[in-house]
């Protein structure tokens, strides 16, 4: 299949899979990509928002799609006119004209994360303060976000992805009694994680994230999307309980967005 985009334009991988008719549900598309079942230019990819441009090739199951640019007038270049009659074609306009609400919402979240990450960078740099992290359900995503800022090493001391209860107890010294009484997804565990992380790294701030990203693991008392964020600073603890809808990736992104807001006092 040939997939046509405007001259000098691009399309995201998850958009192409929808527009080309491979799958209609964004959650399914996200799962397929996250599981490493899609190849771009003969390389396995895991990024839903990977930018695809002219001559990129995408393979999934029996689908083989090659991206092509229209000419400057918006038409199909002459050398493709004949093959266009016999080979499957999909035409697509500018990404800016894509009207899907899930796509627009995801882009908005990503943009807000980038904006708040820069603000946190400015805040910690200006105050000459340091930060450390403990992450469970976000799996290191929050640390990835804040370490993307150039110069982050001046304030970001490090973090622990304590995904299992074993790691929470062994590395960050969360009490067994706390885990047993309240569960890993609780305000009490978020507090211990934040306090113990701050002690371990000797940082000014410490943030802890624990929750249920889904799609499995939820209960009636703690449904999928339940998240606790704890922040330790100046010998004071703040903890917040939040609920997020959406698929696994969406819950993790929304959690990181709200963790940034929490640190910035929003």
N, C-alpha and C positions, 0 to 999 in steps of 0.2 A: 504494500500500500504506500502511496505517496501522500504526504501530508503537507499542504501548502500554507505558508505563513507570509505575511507582508514583508516587503523588502526591508532588510536591516531590523527585523523584529525578532521576538523569541516567544516561546510558550513554555510554561512549567510542565514537568513530566505528568503530574496528576491531572492537569487540565487536558493534556493531549490524550491520555487514556480515556477520559470522559468524552471528549469531542470526537475521537475516532471510533467511539462505540464499543470499546473493549469492555468497559464496565460502566454502569450507570450510577452506582452508589459510591460516594466519596469515602465512606468508612471502609468499604471493601477494597477500594483502590489503595487507600493508605495501608491496609493490612498486607496487601500483595507486595507493595514496595518495601515496607518495613521488614518483611520476611526474606528479602533478597531474591525475589523471583523475577525481577526485571533486569535486563541488561541494556546498557547504552554504550554503543561503540565497543561491544564485546567485553565490557566491564560490568560486573554486578554493582548496582547502585542501591542506596538506601534513603536518598533524599527525595522527598515528595516534591519539593520546590526546586529541583534541579532545572536550570535554564536550558532549554533545547533550542538550537539554532540551525541554520542551513547546513545540510549534509550529515547531521546527527542521525544515527540509526538505533532504533529501539526494537528489542525482541522480548516477547512474552508468550509462552506456549507456542501456538502456531502463527502468532502475529509477527510480522516483520514490517516495520514502518520506517520510512526514510523521510526526513524533513527536507523540504525544498522551499526556496524563496520565490515569490512571484517577481516579475520584472518591475521596474519603477512605475509603470503604468497600471500595475495591479493585475496584469494578465499572466498566463502561463508561458514561460519562455518557449520559443519556437521549437527547440530541440526536444521538448517534451510533449508537444501537441499530439503527435501520433500515438505515443504510448499512453497518453491520458485517456484515450478512447477505450483502451483495453485493460488498463491497470487501475485498481481501485484508487479513488481520489477522495480526499477530504479537504475542503477549503476552510480556512479559519482567519478571522480578522484580528485586529490588534488586541493584545491582552487587556488594554485599557477599556475595551468595549465589552469585555466579558461580564455578564450580568448576574452570574450565579451568586446567590447570597452567601453560601458556605465559603466560597473562594474569597469574596470581599471581606468576610469576617476574619478569616485566617490571616489575610494580608494586614488587616488592621491590628490584630494582636501582635504579629511579628514587628510591625512598625513601632507599636507602643513599647514593646520589649526593648527594641534598639534604642529608643528615645530615653527610657528610664534607666537603662544600663549606662548610657552616657552621663546622665544626671548623677547616678551613684558614683561613677568615676570622678566626676567633678567634686562631689561632696567629700568623699574620702581623701582625695588628693589635697583639697583646700584645707581640710581639718587635720591632715597628717595622721589619720586614723587607719587601723588595719581591720581586716575581716577574715573570718574562717567559716567553713560550712560543713554541715552534716546533712546528707540527702539520703532518702529512702526511695519513695515512689518516683521521684524525678530522675533517678539514676545517673546523676552527674550533669544533668542539663543546666542547672543553675550555675554551676561552676564553669561550664563551657561558656555560658552567656557573659559572665562578668570577666572572664579571662580573655575574651575577644578584644577588649579595649587595650590599645597600645599603652604601655606603662602600668598595666595592672599589677605587675610584680611589686610595685612600691607599696601596695596596700593589701593585696590578696595573698595571704600566707599559705593557704592550702585548704583541703577539705577531705572528708571521708564519705564514700558511698557505702553506707551501712545498710545494705538492702535486706539482709537477713537478721533475725533476732540474735543469732550467734555473733554477728559483727557488732551489733548494738551493745551486747554485753561484753564481748572480748576486747574490742578496740576502744569503745567510748564509755565503757563501765556503767551502762544503764543497769539498774538493779533488776534481778530476776523477779523480785516481788512486785515491782512496778509493771513489768511486762505481763506477769501472770494475772495481776489484779485488774489492770486497765486495758491491756492489749497494746500492740505496737502502734496502732493508730489511735492516739489519745493525746490530750493536752499534757498529761503527766510525763509521757515519754518525750514529747517535743521539748518540754522544759529541761529534762535531764540531758537530752542530746545537746541542746544549745549550751547549757552551763558547762558540761564536760568538754565540749569542743573548744569553748573559749579557754578553759584551763589548759587543755592539751597544746593549743597553738599560742597561748598567751596573747590573744588578739583583743583589740578594743571592742569589736562587735563579733558576735557569732550568730549564725542563723541555722535553724534546723527545720527540715521538711519531712513529714511523714504522712502517708495517706494511701488511698486505694485508687489507682489509676484505671483499673479494669482491663478488659471487660468482665473478668472473674474476680472473686475475692470479696464481693460485697455481702452484707447481711442486712437484715431489717433495721437493726440499730445503727449500723454503719454502712450505708449503701455505697456503691461505686461512685466516686467523685468526692468522697469525704476526705478532707485534708486538714492537717494541723500545722501551723507555722509558728515557730518560737524564735524570739530574738532576745539575746542576752547582751546587755550593755550597762556600764556604770553600776554593776552589782544589782541591776534591776532586770526583771523578766517580763516580757510581754508575750502573750500567746493568743492566737486567733484560730477559730474553727471556721472552715469554709466548705461550700458544696459547689461542684462544677458539673455541668453536663457535657456531653460530647464523647468522642472516642478516646482511646488511650492517649494518643498524641495530643489531642486537644486539652485533655485534663492536665497533662504535664505542662503544656505551654501556659495555660491559664494559672496554674500554680506558681510557675516562675514569675509571671507577670505580677501576681499579687504579692509574692515575696519581695520583689523590688519595691512595690508600693509601700509595703509594711516597713521596710528599711528606711524609706524616704519620709515616713510619717504621714502617709496618705490613707 
